[in-house]
Amino acid sequence: MTRKQHTIIVVPHARARFRQFQVTSRLLWSVATAVSLSLLLGVVFGVLWLQSVRKNREVTSLVAENQDLRGRTKSLNAKLESLEKVLADFEERTRRLSIVAGLSGSPDPGTGGVGGLTALPADDARHTEAVLEEASRRGLLLSGQLGEVESRLSLQADQLALTPTLAPSLGVLTAGFGLRADPFTGRPDFHAGIDISSPKGSRIVAPASGTVVRVGWDRGYGRVVEIAHGFGIRTLYGHLEMPRVAEGQRVRRGDVVGLVGSTGRSTGPHLHYEVQVAGKPVNPLDYVLNAF
């Protein structure tokens, strides 16, 4: 079978002999196929190369983001560690304040949780959320307990301010609280307060803040002043030479309420001082902190 042949003529620009080549159809098809395959492979390799470059860029970006995420996680863990120390310190202080405030039965603020703020894995967002929720829970619990402690301490501060802890007058304690011999009859008699012997005209001060509820004359105690301090506590001052307050007047601890005298049933200048709780007389020496 005769193969088909083709003639290729090459015409040079300069004057020269024509050149011609004879090739078979099979050769032409082989060359065309080779060229097509080369072009196709070139395009494929070009596409693969571009994809590889893009992938490399993405990997580089992911590596940079991963390093940045690890750095942020490390920083966040350091902050969480610092926050844990602060929370633990506040919890311990709150526990101590609770004891001072009489709330020793309160639960430990640190209990009931996960036992502290743990380090964050770099790839676990749910754990991060759980740790932050635990910190929030402990913060809210601390806030509630501190509010309770503040309320209790405020009440105690008010009670302390209204508790008659000062000696109302300086002098010599000549008669105590309870049974004694009546100075006029010599018979046993219940003494509802204490007697403080002081020079006539000595100052008498309020042992605590309160409101004056009585200024007047009592047949046994002579000129008297009575102060209501709140929480059911009242104080009475007898045998005064001169009151220095008026009924309804608000006084503070240390304010002058009168002068020592010997009015009423008295054997000499002195102050008869009573403390009453819920209407019943109690020993004033159980309250006085600065004398006797």
Buried (B, 14 or more C-beta within 10 A) or exposed (E): EEEEEEEEEEEEEEEEEEEEEEBEEEEBEEEEEEEEEEEEEEEEEEEEEEEEEEEEEEEEEEEEEEEEEEEEBEEBBEEBBEBBEEBBEBBEBBBEBBEEBEBEEBEEBBEEBEEBBBBBEBEEEEEBEBBBEBBEEBBEBBEEBBEBBEEBBEEBEEBEBBBBBBBBBBBEBBBBBEEEEEBEEEEEEEBBBBBBBBEEEBBBBBBBBBBBEBBEEBEEBBBBBBBBBBEEBBBBBBBBBEBBBEEEBEBEBEBEBBBBBBBBBBEEBBBBBBBBEEEEBBBBBEBBEEEE
